[in-house]
Amino acid sequence: MTVDPSKFERHPDGKIKKGSGGRVAGSRNKLQHMFVEDLVEDWQEHGAGVIRIVRIEEPASYMRIVASVLPKEFIVSESELDKMSDDELVEALQIVRQAKAARMAQAQ
C-alpha cells in the first residue's frame, strides 16, 4: 500500500500534523505484544535446546549472551572483601581485568 505524502496535513513549518498520517494509533504496541507472545511460545518449545546448541557450537556467542543478561554492576559489601585473603583479592582483580580487556577487544 503506497501513501501519497501530499495528502498529509502539515503545519506551517512543514511538519506533519498529528493524526493526519503515519501508522495507526496503537499499532506499535500491538506489534510488540504479538512479537513477545510469539517469542514466549517459541522459547517454551525450544529455549533449553537452543541454549545447549549455542553453548556447544558457538561458545563465544554463548558467553556474550550470558554476560548480556548479568547486571552491569556487581556490588560486593566490605564484609565480603574482608573475608578474602590477599591472594584471593589479587586473583579476583586479575579476573576482572581479563574480563574488561575481553570486553574492550570485542568493542573494537
C-alpha positions in Angstrom: 0.0 0.0 0.0 1.5 3.3 -1.0 0.7 6.5 0.7 0.6 9.9 -1.0 2.6 12.2 1.2 0.9 15.2 -0.4 -2.4 14.2 1.4 -1.0 14.7 4.9 -2.0 17.9 6.7 1.1 19.9 7.6 2.0 22.7 10.0 3.4 25.9 8.5 6.9 24.6 9.4 6.3 21.6 7.2 5.9 19.0 10.0 3.0 16.6 9.6 0.1 17.3 11.9 -0.8 14.8 14.5 -3.4 12.3 13.3 -3.2 13.2 9.6 -0.9 10.3 8.6 1.5 7.7 9.8 0.8 4.4 11.4 -2.5 3.7 13.2 -2.5 4.6 16.9 -1.5 1.6 19.0 -0.1 -0.4 16.1 3.5 -0.3 17.5 2.3 -1.7 20.9 0.2 -4.3 19.1 3.2 -5.4 17.1 5.4 -5.5 20.2 2.8 -7.5 22.1 2.4 -10.0 19.3 6.2 -10.4 18.9 6.6 -11.0 22.6 3.8 -13.6 22.6 5.4 -15.4 19.7 8.8 -15.2 21.4 7.5 -16.7 24.6 5.8 -19.5 22.7 9.0 -20.3 20.8 11.0 -20.1 23.9 8.8 -22.5 25.7 9.1 -25.0 22.9 12.8 -24.7 22.0 14.6 -22.5 24.6 16.7 -25.0 26.6 17.6 -27.0 23.5 18.8 -23.8 21.7 20.9 -22.8 24.7 22.6 -26.2 24.7 23.3 -26.0 20.9 24.7 -22.4 21.1 26.9 -23.4 24.1 28.4 -26.3 22.2 28.6 -24.9 18.7 29.3 -21.2 19.4 30.8 -20.8 22.9 31.8 -17.2 22.3 28.2 -16.2 21.4 27.0 -18.2 24.5 29.3 -16.2 26.8 28.3 -12.9 25.2 24.6 -13.8 25.8 25.3 -14.8 29.4 27.3 -11.6 30.0 24.5 -9.5 28.5 21.9 -10.8 31.0 24.1 -10.2 34.0 23.8 -7.0 35.9 26.2 -4.2 34.8 27.3 -3.6 38.4 28.3 -6.2 40.8 28.2 -4.8 44.4 30.3 -6.5 47.0 30.0 -5.4 50.6 33.1 -4.7 52.6 32.5 -7.8 54.8 32.9 -10.0 51.7 36.2 -8.3 50.8 37.3 -8.7 54.4 36.8 -12.4 54.2 39.2 -12.8 51.2 42.9 -13.3 51.6 45.4 -11.1 49.7 45.9 -13.9 47.2 42.2 -14.2 46.6 41.9 -10.5 46.1 44.8 -10.5 43.6 43.1 -13.4 41.7 39.8 -11.6 41.7 41.4 -8.4 40.4 43.1 -10.4 37.6 39.8 -11.9 36.6 38.1 -8.5 36.4 41.0 -7.1 34.4 40.8 -10.0 31.9 37.0 -9.6 31.5 37.5 -5.9 30.9 40.2 -6.5 28.3 38.0 -9.1 26.6 35.1 -6.6 26.5 37.3 -3.9 25.2 38.6 -6.2 22.4 35.0 -7.1 21.5 34.1 -3.4 21.1 36.8 -2.9 18.6 
